[in-house]
């Protein structure tokens, strides 16, 4: 369900280069639009956009360049997202960045446990929103 939302990024009404949060995710994260398709930009222009947006997202979630905290990074031609992690695994199953876009690969024996509440499981490996 979320991957469909991500594919509709061109319809999002957010300003490129300005971080925002998805209302479906009640844990720390930040998303940033590139302001165009970076795959079709001149390479040095695309590199600048990507680097600026990456730095902006790290700052938005309180991550420093050398603090050693773990996070997931999702990247497409039109947007990127950073999600700080509190841990890498849940019950022995590793969750990479794709889990936050709705794509999870699990061993057969874990399927029933995960399908019951996917957002709840993502909350267990992410960092709660600080109020």
C-alpha positions in Angstrom: 0.0 0.0 0.0 2.8 2.4 0.8 4.8 1.6 -2.4 1.8 2.9 -4.4 1.9 6.1 -2.5 5.6 6.5 -3.2 5.0 6.0 -6.9 2.7 8.9 -6.8 5.4 11.3 -5.5 4.9 13.6 -8.5 1.5 14.4 -7.1 2.8 15.3 -3.6 2.3 18.9 -2.7 5.6 19.5 -1.0 8.4 21.9 -1.8 11.5 20.2 -3.3 14.4 20.3 -0.9 12.3 20.7 2.2 11.9 17.7 4.5 8.4 16.5 5.4 7.0 13.5 7.2 4.4 11.0 6.0 1.3 10.9 8.2 1.2 7.1 8.0 4.5 6.8 9.8 4.4 7.6 13.5 8.1 7.1 14.0 11.1 9.4 13.2 11.6 9.8 9.4 12.0 12.5 6.8 11.2 12.6 3.1 12.5 15.1 0.6 11.6 15.6 -3.1 14.4 16.2 -5.5 12.4 18.7 -7.7 12.7 16.6 -10.8 14.0 13.3 -12.1 17.7 13.2 -11.0 18.3 10.5 -13.6 17.7 13.1 -16.4 19.6 15.9 -14.8 23.2 16.9 -15.8 25.4 14.8 -13.6 26.9 17.6 -11.5 23.5 19.1 -11.0 22.0 15.8 -9.9 24.9 15.2 -7.5 24.3 18.6 -5.9 20.6 18.0 -5.5 21.2 14.5 -4.0 23.9 15.7 -1.6 21.9 18.7 -0.4 18.8 16.6 0.1 20.7 13.9 1.9 22.3 16.4 4.3 18.9 18.1 4.9 17.3 14.7 5.7 20.0 13.7 8.2 19.6 17.1 9.9 15.8 16.8 10.0 16.0 13.5 11.9 18.8 14.6 14.2 21.6 12.5 12.7 25.1 13.9 12.4 27.7 12.8 9.8 29.9 11.0 12.3 27.5 10.0 15.2 27.5 6.3 14.3 23.7 5.9 14.6 22.0 3.4 12.3 19.4 4.5 9.7 17.7 3.3 6.5 17.9 5.3 3.3 15.4 5.0 0.5 16.2 6.7 -2.8 14.3 7.1 -6.0 14.7 9.3 -9.0 12.3 11.8 -7.5 12.5 11.6 -3.7 14.6 10.1 -0.8 13.8 9.2 2.8 15.8 8.6 5.9 14.5 6.5 8.8 16.7 6.3 12.0 16.7 2.7 13.4 16.7 1.7 17.0 17.8 -1.8 16.0 18.4 -3.8 12.8 16.4 -7.0 13.5 13.1 -8.1 14.9 13.0 -11.7 16.3 16.1 -12.5 14.2 14.8 -11.1 11.0 16.7 -8.2 9.5 14.8 -5.2 8.0 16.4 -3.1 5.4 15.3 0.1 3.8 12.7 -1.5 1.5 10.6 -2.5 4.6 9.7 1.1 5.0 8.3 1.2 1.4 6.2 -1.9 2.1 8.5 -4.6 0.7 9.6 -7.2 3.2 11.2 -10.5 2.6 10.6 -12.9 5.4 11.2 -16.6 6.1 8.0 -18.7 5.8 7.7 -19.2 9.5 7.6 -15.4 10.2 4.9 -14.5 7.6 1.9 -14.8 9.9 3.6 -12.8 12.6 4.4 -9.9 10.3 1.2 -9.8 8.2 -0.8 -9.1 11.4 0.6 -5.6 12.0 3.4 -4.5 9.5 3.5 -0.9 10.8 3.7 -2.1 14.4 6.8 -4.2 13.5 8.4 -1.2 11.7 7.9 0.8 14.9 9.9 -1.8 16.8 13.0 -1.2 14.7 12.6 2.5 14.2 12.9 5.5 16.6 9.8 6.9 18.2 8.8 10.5 17.4 10.0 12.8 20.1 7.4 15.3 21.3 
